[in-house]
């Protein structure tokens, strides 16, 4: 008998909901995910103007517990997690031994100096778990709760107003990068946070998917928001929304070969503590980086795509595009690129190589929208 070595694609608590809504589905980071429903542009504008619901249950969640949990987090992350108090979250990254990035993540402080939740990228769950575990020499209690944790991101200017109707927790006054925990849509022990990836405001809803909790939350969310024009949104619009804000996507704009300083993430790289690759990054800071992540707007017609080369007027290769799209909000093509440091200045004209032809573009300030 032939052995079936094919990896099973995982479903989220909402996969059947997406299929019932007629979503265009595709495999993403090992999960069966919705790419679009009504179309990327329509979904994009829905989030910018009203509210949209993203299934991001594919993301990874780890719980770190015990008196040494903070020490471990401080050792493996670039930001200073000692600043976190209960109910606060922090954007950070896991530097590798060479000064590249294992992953970017969000650290949630559940209980100060005792319990933390790390939210990592779906495609890096196993890699991150193994990396953090390799530094766990003090018996910190670690739990990978990714498979049993559901996550919805309800994003847009009207999102909080709608979601407040489903809870007694005060989410209307949630500051950026803070969270509350309580009952939401009748489901207990739900974390509601404000760490959005769209720049349009909103909340994220984390819950344990037991006893049909996911279905209950989804149905309640749409019972309130649906009649007001709120829609389900796919990964396609998630990408155009984050790109307009200049937010990095792991695997595109940052990876094991890019340093946080090159990626404009110096603000999450704190040299006030000891962490992986600190000497390398300190040296980079002292000597200056050789390339820099910048925003680019196309002047001539053409869409910059991941991997396209960038040249100067003399035809020298000076960088490459990491992410690019036609911006639905601006009606023009935009991209993010690593560019040689001496040319990485606002207003600099460069040429993106599209089908062997140099198409004029200009470096602009991010966010784009």
C-alpha positions as a printed Julia matrix, in Angstrom:
369×3 Matrix{Float64}:
   0.0    0.0     0.0
   1.24   3.51   -0.83
   1.81   5.7     2.2
   0.05   9.04    2.1
   2.77  11.58    2.9
   0.73  14.55    1.75
   0.38  17.12    4.52
  -3.19  17.68    5.6
  -4.34  21.26    5.16
  -5.78  22.51    8.45
  -9.14  24.2     8.86
  -9.89  27.11   11.18
 -13.06  27.29   13.32
 -14.58  29.36   10.48
 -13.63  27.4     7.34
 -17.21  26.23    6.71
 -18.49  29.8     7.17
 -16.09  31.03    4.45
 -17.1   28.28    2.05
 -20.81  28.96    2.69
 -20.19  32.64    1.88
 -18.63  31.66   -1.45
 -15.09  32.73   -0.55
 -12.23  32.05   -2.92
 -10.17  29.64   -0.79
  -6.47  28.74   -0.95
  -3.8   27.08    1.16
  -1.85  29.59    3.24
   0.75  28.56    5.87
  -0.8   25.07    6.0
  -4.37  26.34    6.48
  -7.37  26.49    4.15
  -7.9   30.26    4.13
 -10.24  32.75    2.4
  -8.39  34.95   -0.12
 -11.4   37.05   -1.13
 -15.21  37.12   -1.12
 -16.64  40.09   -3.03
 -13.25  41.15   -4.44
 -10.13  42.73   -2.93
 -11.0   46.36   -3.76
 -14.52  46.14   -2.36
 -13.28  44.41    0.81
 -10.44  46.91    1.21
 -12.81  49.91    1.02
 -15.25  48.2     3.43
 -12.49  48.07    6.08
 -11.29  51.63    5.46
 -14.82  53.09    5.58
 -16.92  50.75    7.74
 -15.77  47.44    9.27
 -14.61  44.02    8.14
 -14.0   40.66    9.8
 -10.77  38.72    9.18
 -10.31  35.1    10.18
  -6.72  35.05   11.46
  -7.06  31.82   13.45
  -4.02  30.48   11.58
  -1.73  32.68   13.72
   0.29  30.95   16.44
  -0.11  31.5    20.19
   2.28  30.36   22.93
   1.78  30.74   26.68
   4.93  31.24   28.79
   4.46  30.91   32.55
   6.49  31.05   35.72
   8.93  33.3    37.61
  11.5   33.03   34.8
   9.07  33.6    31.89
  10.0   37.28   31.54
  13.75  36.44   31.61
  13.26  34.04   28.69
  11.25  36.6    26.71
  13.91  39.24   27.37
  16.61  36.85   26.16
  14.95  35.98   22.83
  13.17  39.24   21.86
  14.61  42.58   20.77
  12.14  44.86   22.58
  12.09  45.46   26.34
   9.25  43.32   27.73
  10.03  44.38   31.31
   8.06  47.56   30.51
   4.85  45.53   30.13
   2.19  45.51   32.83
  -0.93  43.3    32.84
  -3.23  44.26   29.97
  -0.45  45.68   27.79
   1.03  44.23   24.6
   4.22  44.96   22.68
   5.44  44.51   19.1
   8.83  42.8    18.98
  11.0   40.4    16.99
  13.1   37.31   17.59
  16.63  38.04   16.3
  18.7   35.07   15.13
  22.4   34.56   15.9
  23.47  36.52   12.81
  21.28  39.57   13.46
  18.51  38.49   11.06
  14.89  37.96   12.12
  13.5   34.54   13.09
  10.02  36.13   13.25
   8.15  39.23   14.34
   5.59  38.8    17.08
   3.37  40.43   19.68
   4.01  39.86   23.4
   0.91  40.05   25.63
   1.39  40.46   29.39
  -1.41  38.46   31.02
   0.07  38.63   34.53
   3.15  40.72   35.29
   6.36  38.69   35.78
   4.31  35.49   35.59
   2.21  34.79   32.46
   2.69  35.97   28.87
   1.16  35.13   25.5
   3.3   35.34   22.38
   1.46  35.69   19.06
   3.59  34.54   16.12
   3.19  34.13   12.36
   1.36  31.05   11.11
   4.17  29.85    8.84
   6.7   30.09   11.7
   4.88  28.32   14.56
   7.16  25.27   14.71
  10.31  27.26   13.92
   9.58  29.85   16.65
   8.62  27.21   19.2
  11.91  25.34   18.62
  13.92  28.58   18.69
  12.44  29.83   21.98
  12.64  26.33   23.52
  16.36  26.18   22.75
  16.89  29.11   25.16
  14.56  27.74   27.85
  17.22  26.62   30.34
  15.27  27.69   33.46
  12.25  25.38   33.08
   9.79  28.05   32.01
   6.38  26.41   31.48
   5.6   26.65   27.76
   2.31  25.77   26.07
   1.64  25.88   22.34
  -2.09  26.72   22.26
  -2.19  27.57   18.53
  -4.41  24.66   17.47
  -7.12  25.34   20.03
  -7.11  29.13   19.78
  -9.44  30.96   17.4
  -8.81  34.56   16.36
 -10.96  37.11   14.56
  -9.74  40.61   13.7
 -12.63  43.05   13.37
 -11.12  46.09   11.69
 -12.34  49.48   10.53
 -13.58  52.83   11.92
 -16.97  51.36   12.94
 -15.6   48.05   14.31
 -15.36  49.01   18.0
 -18.8   50.62   18.01
 -20.32  47.36   16.72
 -18.3   45.02   18.96
 -18.97  47.0    22.16
 -22.58  45.81   21.9
 -21.43  42.22   22.52
 -19.57  42.73   25.81
 -19.62  44.46   29.21
 -15.85  45.01   28.93
 -14.91  48.58   27.99
 -13.43  48.15   24.54
 -14.46  51.62   23.34
 -11.56  53.16   25.27
  -8.95  50.48   24.56
  -5.65  52.2    23.83
  -3.42  50.91   21.02
  -1.49  47.81   22.16
  -3.64  47.11   25.23
  -6.2   44.37   25.88
  -8.95  43.19   28.23
 -10.15  39.71   29.15
 -13.73  38.7    29.91
 -17.01  37.54   28.38
 -17.64  38.4    24.73
 -20.75  37.32   22.77
 -21.64  35.07   25.71
 -18.27  33.25   25.55
 -16.08  33.51   28.71
 -12.28  34.07   28.91
 -12.05  35.97   25.64
  -9.14  38.37   25.07
 -10.07  41.53   23.14
  -7.05  43.57   22.04
  -6.24  46.62   19.93
  -3.1   45.68   17.99
  -4.48  46.0    14.43
  -2.59  45.35   11.2
  -4.73  47.56    8.93
  -4.32  51.1    10.29
  -8.13  51.4    10.29
  -8.73  50.8    14.0
 -10.64  47.88   15.5
 -10.1   44.9    17.77
  -8.84  41.31   17.79
 -10.83  38.57   19.52
  -8.92  35.55   20.93
 -10.9   32.6    22.27
 -10.54  28.91   23.03
 -12.49  27.04   20.37
 -14.46  24.65   22.56
 -18.22  23.97   22.68
 -18.85  25.8    19.41
 -17.41  29.09   20.74
 -16.15  30.11   17.28
 -19.51  29.67   15.61
 -21.27  31.53   18.43
 -18.85  34.49   18.19
 -19.03  34.64   14.37
 -22.84  34.56   14.36
 -23.11  37.26   17.03
 -20.51  39.5    15.37
 -22.45  39.38   12.08
 -25.83  39.7    13.79
 -24.67  43.13   15.02
 -22.43  44.25   12.15
 -23.98  42.55    9.13
 -27.05  44.82    8.85
 -24.68  47.82    9.11
 -22.66  46.73    6.06
 -19.84  44.92    7.84
 -18.4   42.1     5.69
 -16.1   39.1     5.88
 -12.66  40.01    4.48
 -10.01  37.74    2.95
  -6.21  37.65    3.06
  -5.97  39.57   -0.23
  -7.35  42.78    1.28
  -5.4   42.14    4.48
  -2.27  42.45    2.37
  -3.29  45.66    0.53
  -4.39  47.27    3.82
  -1.15  46.49    5.68
   0.9   47.55    2.66
  -0.74  51.01    2.57
   0.37  51.39    6.21
   3.91  50.24    5.43
   3.63  47.34    7.89
   6.13  44.51    7.36
   5.02  41.02    6.36
   7.32  38.2     7.46
   8.68  36.27    4.5
   8.32  39.3     2.23
   9.77  42.39    3.91
  11.62  40.78    6.81
  13.22  37.34    7.18
  16.28  35.51    8.49
  18.58  37.62    6.28
  17.23  41.1     7.16
  18.1   42.94   10.34
  15.55  44.92   12.37
  17.67  48.06   11.85
  17.57  47.7     8.05
  13.81  47.12    8.26
  13.21  50.38   10.14
  12.55  48.46   13.36
  15.21  50.19   15.44
  12.37  51.32   17.71
  11.79  47.71   18.83
  15.51  47.02   19.27
  16.49  47.98   22.83
  20.16  47.86   23.78
  19.34  48.36   27.47
  19.22  44.57   27.98
  21.0   41.46   26.77
  19.4   39.54   23.89
  20.36  37.32   20.95
  22.7   39.03   18.45
  22.81  42.25   20.48
  26.57  42.79   19.73
  25.97  42.37   15.97
  23.07  44.83   15.95
  24.98  47.31   18.15
  27.86  47.2    15.68
  25.41  47.75   12.81
  24.0   50.77   14.61
  27.47  52.2    15.26
  28.83  51.61   11.74
  25.59  52.37    9.9
  23.46  50.02    7.82
  24.2   49.35    4.13
  20.57  49.2     2.97
  17.23  50.46    4.2
  13.58  49.49    3.79
  11.69  52.33    2.08
   8.32  53.08    0.5
   8.13  53.51   -3.28
   5.4   54.99   -5.43
   5.3   54.23   -9.14
   5.45  57.32  -11.36
   5.16  55.43  -14.65
   2.68  52.6   -15.28
   3.5   49.24  -13.73
   3.05  47.32  -10.47
   6.13  46.5    -8.39
   6.13  42.87   -7.22
   8.11  40.88   -4.65
  11.62  40.17   -5.96
  11.7   42.8    -8.75
  15.09  44.48   -9.0
  15.54  48.24   -8.56
  18.15  50.24  -10.52
  19.45  53.81  -10.48
  19.57  56.07  -13.55
  22.99  54.6   -14.47
  21.52  51.1   -14.65
  23.23  49.83  -11.48
  21.26  47.45   -9.3
  20.63  49.27   -6.0
  17.94  47.17   -4.33
  14.84  45.02   -4.73
  11.1   45.14   -4.09
   9.82  43.14   -1.1
   6.06  43.86   -1.43
   3.97  45.73   -3.98
   0.41  46.26   -5.12
  -2.07  48.6    -6.76
  -3.27  50.64   -3.76
  -7.11  50.65   -3.66
  -7.16  53.8    -1.47
  -4.71  55.82   -3.58
  -5.47  54.42   -7.02
  -1.75  54.09   -7.73
   0.89  51.39   -7.54
   3.03  51.27   -4.38
   5.78  49.07   -3.04
   8.27  48.5    -0.24
  11.92  47.91   -1.12
  15.4   47.47    0.35
  17.52  50.21   -1.21
  21.22  51.05   -0.89
  21.5   53.43    2.07
  22.97  56.42    0.15
  19.97  56.4    -2.22
  17.3   55.61    0.39
  16.06  59.19    0.67
  12.62  60.66    0.15
  12.13  62.1    -3.35
  14.85  59.9    -4.93
  13.89  58.69   -8.41
  14.71  55.04   -9.2
  13.66  52.41  -11.72
  11.83  49.17  -10.98
  12.71  46.44  -13.47
   9.39  45.1   -14.81
   9.81  42.6   -17.67
  13.37  43.86  -18.31
  12.22  47.46  -18.62
  13.08  50.19  -16.12
   9.83  51.74  -14.86
  10.19  55.05  -13.03
   9.37  55.2    -9.32
  10.07  57.54   -6.43
  10.91  56.95   -2.78
   8.13  58.3    -0.55
   7.42  58.46    3.15
   5.41  55.65    4.77
   2.59  55.1     5.6
   1.34  55.61    2.05
  -2.31  56.17    3.02
